[in-house]
Amino acid sequence: MPFKSQAQRRKFAELLVKGEISKETYEEWNRDTGSKKLPERVKPKGGRAAKSKRRTKPKGKPAKKPTSRTKGKIRKR
């Protein structure tokens, strides 16, 4: 299976150094990737990124402003 990003490649190299994956596994992934130009990171499809978006209030009709005709008048009950 090929790497999807440079960040993933670095992570696998770190795991190799720690001894958590074998050299054969790393080499297999590296071989499958070849010399492709990989993005730095792959954007996640959901999860944290979807939750971290800033929510805005729905835009509705703005409140009516008093006009010059109604400013000075006193309401009768």
Stockholm file with secondary structure:
# STOCKHOLM 1.0

chainA/1-77         MPFKSQAQRRKFAELLVKGEISKETYEEWNRDTGSKKLPERVKPKGGRAAKSKRRTKPKGKPAKKPTSRTKGKIRKR
#=GR chainA/1-77 SS CCCCSHHHHHHHHHHHHHTSSCHHHHHHHHHHHTTCCCCSCCCCSSTHHHHTSCCCCCCCCCCCCCCHHHHSCCCCC
#=GC SS_cons        CCCCSHHHHHHHHHHHHHTSSCHHHHHHHHHHHTTCCCCSCCCCSSTHHHHTSCCCCCCCCCCCCCCHHHHSCCCCC
//
